[in-house]
Amino acid sequence: MLRACSTKEDLISRNENHGYVLALRIKEDVFVSSALIDIHSKYDTIFVAEMLFKKMSTKNTITWIFMIFGYANHGYNIERIKLFNEMTEKKGCKVNHLTFTKILTTYYHVGMVDVGQHIFHLMSEEHRIKPRLEHCECLEDLIG
């Protein structure tokens, strides 16, 4: 039901479904909350996504990625960097290739070449993620 309301035209349906979730008190479900974060972060209600994220007691990798992507969609680069750093410090929270693509793009946008290069190397050395074409393109953009 939540995925069906992920287009901009479905603002009323999104808000109704969010209200329905709150009324049923199922907002504590990590999957439901993550879906709500995804929906709200894609459009003009990033502040709602951020509020939901901060109130969640349990977050999974997808939750973190949805919030990082939300910040990316709205150009909140500093928030994206802070959240990525927080995510990598959490035990049991695994970053993936998509997370690194978004964060490398962020360092390009804010002009932090040295940090971006460091993150690129951490991706393969510490996190054991083999660089893909999109990561190499990000590094190329970063170095310029």
Steps between C-alpha positions, in 0.01 A plus 500: 500500500781743588693432179189582298515855637853578396421746221477874546136502396412274791570757774155466655518119490848510655379715786188288550707182509745657742208595725363145471837358607512735800141414598580128491816558704711298258753778455742303720535246219839567335371404154192722518701791640767454232233506229357822646848655505549400137167649396540827690866549406427483128286810498446824687458339840864420579449656843240230577742229387770648721265512799398136447863394464606672821212347697567143387648282772601228253645571155623260235733562205208589273377761747839672497526483122152647449589794724838555331327488159238744627768747603665447162176572313463830683864610480566467874864401456626570852212302653576217259866491608409506870248221456745288300763540774246407764388199296853365459557525876191292585552133567280273295433767240658405171574751228470387138602614153200733471594677822851561369373631168288762678771600744770527233266724301457714810873553542516604136221756551659652810851498350660274760739318267737354763218365717323358193815317393542366854139373500558332162795308645312414821220356288724225365751464783284521812154412370613249237281650229649465154481833314245502221484721194287760679756524783784551253293768322445675833873488571573637154255787556650560843857523373381696197 
